């Protein structure tokens, strides 16, 4: 009866319909919600049988309140199942090979990070990953894994001939990182994106014991929600009638009585019928050859209204040893392997007693694994012991397991996470010996590092925070003297995790303590770098730059000068003494302090390009000097690509293009691709001045993928923005652009990339106006207004777009007013060369010649137009394909302005012919 579904045909039909639509290309997202015991998991299992019967693949994972210490546990379990299917089914050999090939092609070395959470994937990919060097210094490892999981799902969806369903149970116990990953999966799996992927989730309704994460509520709202209630009296009678093999007429009175007692909750009904059978109140009659029941005694029996209380009372009727065995099992979550339970030196009779619980229907045993029949039964078993005693039991189990870890440094990760989770569930109050504080702190450090390796910085932070709690409980502030290295490592890594998860309040507290307590300035550098990053990510660029400059000054590295041209020439002279091969084969930087200094310089580079462009050459020079004299670091390519971009903006396109290509080559030489997103982003904007725009525009797509693969959300946002803007300049259809910008702004909003979002809205405004829609970009917040008023790069974008639209619709006064405001701030903007600079110059030229024909101050405007024309002529020398037609058009406009109509006609014809020849718009 507990495995049979009753009265859910309509709900099952809704899920099946959504599944079929997902196969046809729609985004497939269904959640099942309802009170505890309403049959959510049973409905999902029934749907799973339907999927498998149709040739689909049904993957399942389950969140567990007491197993939240293992990174991405539910997702990893589900995807590991898929890999196991590929490994164990010879018929899927070709699919396995295709998945491996596609993952290597799409993700390259980054597949290593997936194997850390999906063990069977390592077997599919082969042994070559194990010999590669992998950098763990990820800018935002959680975002990286979200991106990698999206790519994994895309690959398996395309490679698999069968539709794939991902089912996650008990979403109410999900950790924030896993839910963020699921939401990212569904965001990526838009309409027509993953025709073979369907998501199904189950979540208990919010009640006194559960608090849904915002991400879970978003999933429920964002898709189809199938809401289950308790059974009505008719359905309950059908259930009992079929279970007892009696006609509904005969069971109606009995069913009505059960309905009154249970309110139709399926779990309550099944457990009550078991209890009545055990008590003899519901029994088979040999003489009547049917089931019979004692209605009077059942009616008089007092029952609690809450199924949880009923389950607790039912457990209390079991033998004490069985209750104890169930409590032990509940301490480790919803399920445990029998070998694991038996191996821990716990009660040797535990397996025998668990088998009794299996016979009583409280626990299920499958493939040598014990699993509670329902999470409510686990909760009831867990609550049979007082909270204080539970803490002591958890801590002692943690110590038992930790003894295995001390003996075996290479022990299974699962054992490590389970042991430390048990210690932390006990907490400092459960410590009985002072040495145990230190043991718990060290194991939390070890588990946190493992979690970071699996890219779950949320869980890693909880481990480091628990480790700090154990240390403080033992010594309070004295731990900095007695256990300096351990304290420094715990606080430093906790600060890194706080930055990664956007918890800047905790970061400030943690870094503040390190700055106060660290013995040496070098020991403070890492947390000071995190502080600088936090300011950058909060769009406080000026403060971030001031912080970085101050720290570098203390390290003896000054980033300032008085002559930009001399600085650029000095850098050129320095580079002229080295061939490309010599640079590419330079040694690796090994000095820890210099490596940190390079990080500060790299962070300064991008911030300064926006708000202090005249200081960029000095930062670039320092990066290149340190790279050539002390060896290459992951920041080195940033220095070379910014130098190439800067000299290209000064007019040396070929020299800039050369250093951009050198920077791309350096990415493969520095042992890490953490800067790949920024290098590609900056470099791609120089490439379009040499290569055809239609081909070069895709470079920013590569930059977005590279940035997301390393969790660099800021550079991913920059690449995505530049890709959309370049598509606009390349003449992509306006309706397509409207959709691209809507997707872009959603991406930027979700990741709080305020500066890029304002710039995107400026461009979106132009698209809306050109399409002819009444839509407007969303209202600008006070924070955005402040950035718009103080950031010249953002300001110039805003006024250019306003001038451009006014010009396109021939609003003379608005055009003139906006282009003057643009010209007033454009000289203080980006230090890098951008494709936008060419188009800004082009439209400034068109506007200037137009205004010159209508204005009394025609000489000034004519001169501005001429300057734009000469700039386009220079760029046309490096890329006729992209810029020649625009140069000719400005020549025509100037001739027209000078009343030389024959010359104007000639240049108009040349512009048209060039545009046709080069297929530009």
PyMOL commands that set and color helices and strands:
alter all, ss='L'
color gray80, all
select helices_A, chain A and resi 9-23+40-53+73-88+90-115+119-125+127-131+141-159+171-173+176-188+214-222+233-244+248-262+266-279+295-300+307-316+320-331+338-343+350-359+375-382+387-407+413-426+428-430+434-453+457-482+484-500+504-517+521-537+541-554+564-576+580-584+592-611+613-630+636-649+653-666+676-687+693-696+699-709+713-729+734-750+754-771+782-790+792-808+812-828+835-854+858-878+880-897+901-918
alter helices_A, ss='H'
color red, helices_A
select strands_A, chain A and resi 28-34+57-62+164-169+197-204+224-228+282-285+290-293+335-337+363-366+369-372
alter strands_A, ss='S'
color yellow, strands_A
deselect
rebuild
show_as cartoon
